[in-house]
Amino acid sequence: MFVNYVFNASAFKHGIAETDIRTAFLRPLFDGLLEGYDNKFLLTGFDTSGNVLEIMYNLIDEQTVHIFHAMRCRKALRMLRNQD
């Protein structure tokens, strides 16, 4: 998907490893622009263990993303996914 990943220190605040973040980008469930923002995106995807992560990022250019938040998917999002 993207070639270059720039990680802010805050991306690791919840103990998510860089490898898991990169894997989530390769195995996305959802990837979209957050309403009301010009350049703030939410991605949910599977990490290396099959857990769902939610990741927030900005685009730097067509090949580069700036990742500033990553955590295990919140219960509310897991419940929405199970309703389908």
C-alpha positions in Angstrom: 0.0 0.0 0.0 2.5 2.7 1.2 6.2 2.5 0.8 7.4 4.8 3.6 6.1 4.9 7.1 7.0 7.7 9.5 6.2 6.9 13.1 5.5 9.5 15.8 6.5 8.3 19.3 2.8 8.5 20.2 2.0 5.6 17.8 3.7 3.3 20.4 1.9 4.7 23.5 -0.4 1.7 23.7 2.4 -0.9 23.3 1.7 -1.8 19.6 4.9 -2.9 17.7 5.9 -1.3 14.4 5.7 -4.7 12.7 2.0 -5.0 13.8 1.2 -1.6 12.5 2.8 -2.3 9.1 0.9 -5.6 9.0 -2.4 -3.9 9.6 -1.8 -1.7 6.6 -1.3 -4.8 4.5 -4.4 -6.5 5.9 -7.0 -3.6 6.2 -10.6 -4.0 7.2 -11.4 -0.3 6.8 -9.4 2.7 5.6 -11.0 6.1 5.3 -10.8 9.8 5.9 -12.3 11.0 9.2 -15.3 13.2 8.7 -14.5 16.9 9.2 -10.8 16.5 8.5 -8.7 17.1 5.3 -5.9 14.8 6.1 -6.6 12.5 9.1 -7.4 8.9 8.3 -8.5 5.9 10.3 -7.4 2.4 9.4 -8.5 -0.8 11.1 -6.6 -3.9 10.2 -5.2 -7.2 11.5 -1.9 -7.3 13.2 0.6 -10.3 13.1 -1.5 -12.2 15.6 -4.9 -11.6 14.0 -6.0 -8.9 16.5 -7.7 -5.9 15.0 -5.9 -2.6 15.4 -7.1 0.9 14.9 -4.5 3.3 13.5 -4.7 7.0 12.8 -2.4 8.6 10.2 -1.8 11.6 7.9 -0.6 11.4 4.3 2.7 13.1 3.7 2.7 12.3 0.0 1.4 9.5 -2.3 3.9 6.9 -0.9 4.4 8.1 2.7 2.2 8.1 5.8 2.8 9.7 9.2 1.4 7.3 11.9 0.6 9.0 15.1 -1.8 6.6 16.9 -2.2 2.9 17.2 -4.1 0.7 19.6 -6.1 -2.5 19.8 -9.6 -2.1 18.4 -12.1 -0.7 20.9 -14.9 -2.9 22.0 -17.5 -0.7 20.3 -15.9 -1.2 16.9 -15.6 -4.9 17.5 -19.3 -5.1 18.3 -20.2 -3.1 15.1 -18.2 -5.6 13.1 -20.0 -8.5 14.6 -23.4 -7.1 13.7 -22.8 -7.7 9.9 
